[in-house]
Amino acid sequence: MFGKIKNKSILILMMTVLLLLVCACAKKEEPAEEPTVPDTSETQETETGKVMVVYFSYTGNTKILAEYIAGLCEGDLYEITAADPYTEDDTRYDADTRAYKEQHDPDCRPEIEGQLPDLSGYDTVFLGYPIWHSEAPKICYTFLESVDVSGKRIIPFCTSAESPVGSSALNLEALKPEARWDEGIRLEVEMSKEEIADWLEALNLSE
Ligand SMILES: Cc1cc2nc3c(=O)[nH]c(=O)nc-3n(C[C@H](O)[C@H](O)[C@H](O)COP(=O)(O)O)c2cc1C
């Protein structure tokens, strides 16, 4: 009789252990809990709007930086080209040259070669130029007076041998006060693409 009870107890014990094992395994297979914070990394793209990089460059310094900017912003590029190209004699650094005379003539607006860009689809326009006799080349004035930039954000940048941006950007702004102008900045000609990327990040183009 005691033997029967003992066998029954062992059987119950084994069944209990089996049941516990089954429960433990079943728990392990439960699906992982859903994360409480949804992963939005793929949907948080920065919305910068459409960018156009307009530039004038005579010896190529401003062009390089303009190309970096357009590449980094996935923007479009437009080069302002003079209908009457500047020669070496035109641009010598003295008082008797074409460039000097143009820069000191308030009414001078050198003609632009080819078609002007349609800026209607762009939110932000970078405007790059070299400093010529302390100001933006007059052909940049021609450009601004020929396009509609109302309500657009304009970011002027210049390169130079040593002169600061000075009044050059403010004088451009005076031609189109209906745009939203950033303060002008002088960029070092030897800036790397990474340094330009850091500058662009600080501009908060999404705002
Ligand atoms: C006609 C002319 C005038 C210039 N005037 C100045 C100036 O006033 N101050 C200055 O620092 N650099 C001056 N420079 C130098 C240019 O601003 C500088 O080399 C610039 O980076 C050239 O840009 P780019 O290669 O895009 O044309 C002048 C250059 C030229 C051709």
The ligand as an SDF file (V2000), in Angstrom:
LIG
                    3D

 31 33  0  0  0  0  0  0  0  0999 V2000
   39.6660   92.9070  -60.1360 C   0  0  0  0  0  0  0  0  0  0  0  0
   39.9950   92.2800  -58.8110 C   0  0  0  0  0  0  0  0  0  0  0  0
   39.8670   93.0160  -57.6580 C   0  0  0  0  0  0  0  0  0  0  0  0
   40.1430   92.4330  -56.4060 C   0  0  0  0  0  0  0  0  0  0  0  0
   39.9700   93.1720  -55.2700 N   0  0  0  0  0  0  0  0  0  0  0  0
   40.2520   92.6290  -54.0650 C   0  0  0  0  0  0  0  0  0  0  0  0
   40.0680   93.3650  -52.8580 C   0  0  0  0  0  0  0  0  0  0  0  0
   39.6490   94.5210  -52.8530 O   0  0  0  0  0  0  0  0  0  0  0  0
   40.3760   92.7490  -51.6910 N   0  0  0  0  0  0  0  0  0  0  0  0
   40.8500   91.4620  -51.6280 C   0  0  0  0  0  0  0  0  0  0  0  0
   41.1110   90.9790  -50.5580 O   0  0  0  0  0  0  0  0  0  0  0  0
   40.9990   90.7290  -52.7600 N   0  0  0  0  0  0  0  0  0  0  0  0
   40.7120   91.2790  -53.9600 C   0  0  0  0  0  0  0  0  0  0  0  0
   40.8530   90.5270  -55.1020 N   0  0  0  0  0  0  0  0  0  0  0  0
   41.2270   89.1080  -54.9720 C   0  0  0  0  0  0  0  0  0  0  0  0
   40.0090   88.1850  -55.0770 C   0  0  0  0  0  0  0  0  0  0  0  0
   38.9350   88.6450  -54.2920 O   0  0  0  0  0  0  0  0  0  0  0  0
   40.3290   86.7550  -54.6020 C   0  0  0  0  0  0  0  0  0  0  0  0
   41.4480   86.2780  -55.2590 O   0  0  0  0  0  0  0  0  0  0  0  0
   39.1550   85.8480  -54.8080 C   0  0  0  0  0  0  0  0  0  0  0  0
   39.3040   84.6850  -54.0360 O   0  0  0  0  0  0  0  0  0  0  0  0
   39.0000   85.4570  -56.2620 C   0  0  0  0  0  0  0  0  0  0  0  0
   37.8580   84.6400  -56.3970 O   0  0  0  0  0  0  0  0  0  0  0  0
   37.5470   83.9050  -57.7710 P   0  0  0  0  0  0  0  0  0  0  0  0
   38.7000   82.9540  -58.0040 O   0  0  0  0  0  0  0  0  0  0  0  0
   36.3030   83.1500  -57.5060 O   0  0  0  0  0  0  0  0  0  0  0  0
   37.4410   84.9150  -58.8380 O   0  0  0  0  0  0  0  0  0  0  0  0
   40.5730   91.0790  -56.3270 C   0  0  0  0  0  0  0  0  0  0  0  0
   40.7180   90.3480  -57.5260 C   0  0  0  0  0  0  0  0  0  0  0  0
   40.4290   90.9380  -58.7540 C   0  0  0  0  0  0  0  0  0  0  0  0
   40.5640   90.1290  -60.0070 C   0  0  0  0  0  0  0  0  0  0  0  0
  1  2  1  0
  2  3  1  0
  2 30  2  0
  3  4  2  0
  4  5  1  0
  4 28  1  0
  5  6  2  0
  6  7  1  0
  6 13  1  0
  7  8  2  0
  7  9  1  0
  9 10  1  0
 10 11  2  0
 10 12  1  0
 12 13  2  0
 13 14  1  0
 14 15  1  0
 14 28  1  0
 15 16  1  0
 16 17  1  0
 16 18  1  0
 18 19  1  0
 18 20  1  0
 20 21  1  0
 20 22  1  0
 22 23  1  0
 23 24  1  0
 24 25  2  0
 24 26  1  0
 24 27  1  0
 28 29  2  0
 29 30  1  0
 30 31  1  0
M  END
$$$$
